[in-house]
Structures are given as structure tokens and as C-alpha cells.
Amino acid sequence: MNTHTDILERLEQTIAARRAASPDSSYVAKLNAKGLPKIAQKLGEEATEAVIAALSGSNEELVGESADLLFHLLVLLSAKGVSLEHVLAELERREGQSGLEEKAGRSE
């Protein structure tokens, strides 16, 4: 069965494969070669662009920026060795729980 998470899983696999490519031929490899701080910075930039699109752009701009944000989040997760499955399991664990309850239960 084809679900919307399939594309994220395929993208995760593509990102993993491209991490070992030459930085001259792969954007993912180029980001990884620059290190975790650069990947995190790029994710932050994409998050900011998504916020700007939400506040002053069209829905199409927000969709495009959201896709960029998800892509760069997957690049960061890959660089840290965290799987999409792990993140999805955490979302599933939280399902049905009030956001206020979940936040109150965190150890900060």
C-alpha cells in the first residue's frame, strides 16, 4: 500500500545513499562535508523561510518551503544517525495525548 510516508522513507534512503557521494555531485554530500553546524544552520534557514511563507506568502510558497524544511530535517536526522522510523514512533507514542499534557511530562 502506498502512503504519504512512503515518499519520506524513499527520501531518507536517497539521502543515506548520497551522503557517501562526492560533494561535487551531491547537495547532500556537500552539506555533510560542511558538518553538522552547517546542516543545522540550513534547517534553521528553511524553518524561517517556512514561517515567512506562512505569514506573508501564498499557500504554494508555504508548500514549497515546507518541502524544503522536511528535506533538510531528514538530512539532519541522517547526519545524527536518527531514523525517520524513530521520529514516527515518537509521534505515534504521543498520538491521542493532549499537547499540554505531553509538554508537561517532558523532563526539561
ZIGISUL-V728315 format. One record per backbone hydrogen bond with DSSP energy under -0.5 kcal/mol. NH is the residue of the N-H (numbers start at 1). CO is the residue of the C=O. E is the energy in kcal/mol with one decimal. If there is no record, write none. Layout:
NH;CO;E + NH;CO;E
This chain:
3;1;-0.6 + 6;3;-1.1 + 7;3;-0.5 + 7;4;-0.5 + 8;4;-0.7 + 9;5;-2.4 + 10;6;-2.7 + 11;7;-2.5 + 12;8;-2.4 + 13;9;-2.0 + 14;10;-2.4 + 15;11;-2.8 + 16;12;-2.2 + 17;13;-2.2 + 18;14;-2.3 + 19;15;-1.3 + 20;17;-0.7 + 21;18;-1.3 + 25;22;-1.8 + 26;22;-1.2 + 30;26;-2.2 + 31;27;-2.6 + 32;28;-2.6 + 33;29;-2.4 + 34;30;-1.2 + 34;31;-0.6 + 35;31;-0.6 + 35;32;-0.9 + 39;35;-1.9 + 40;36;-2.9 + 41;37;-2.3 + 42;38;-2.5 + 43;39;-2.2 + 44;40;-2.3 + 45;41;-2.4 + 46;42;-2.3 + 47;43;-2.3 + 48;44;-2.3 + 49;45;-2.4 + 50;46;-2.0 + 51;47;-2.1 + 52;48;-2.5 + 53;49;-2.3 + 54;50;-2.1 + 55;51;-2.0 + 56;52;-2.8 + 57;52;-0.5 + 57;53;-1.7 + 62;58;-2.1 + 63;59;-2.4 + 64;60;-2.3 + 65;61;-2.7 + 66;62;-2.4 + 67;63;-2.2 + 68;64;-2.1 + 69;65;-2.4 + 70;66;-2.6 + 71;67;-2.5 + 72;68;-2.6 + 73;69;-2.2 + 74;70;-2.3 + 75;71;-1.9 + 76;72;-2.2 + 77;73;-2.9 + 78;74;-2.3 + 79;75;-2.2 + 80;76;-1.7 + 81;77;-0.6 + 81;78;-1.1 + 82;77;-2.9 + 83;81;-0.5 + 87;83;-1.5 + 88;84;-2.9 + 89;85;-2.4 + 90;86;-1.7 + 91;87;-2.2 + 92;88;-2.5 + 93;89;-2.3 + 94;90;-1.7 + 95;91;-1.0 + 95;92;-0.6 + 97;94;-2.3 + 102;98;-2.8 + 103;99;-2.4 + 104;100;-2.1 + 105;101;-1.6 + 106;103;-1.1 + 108;106;-0.9
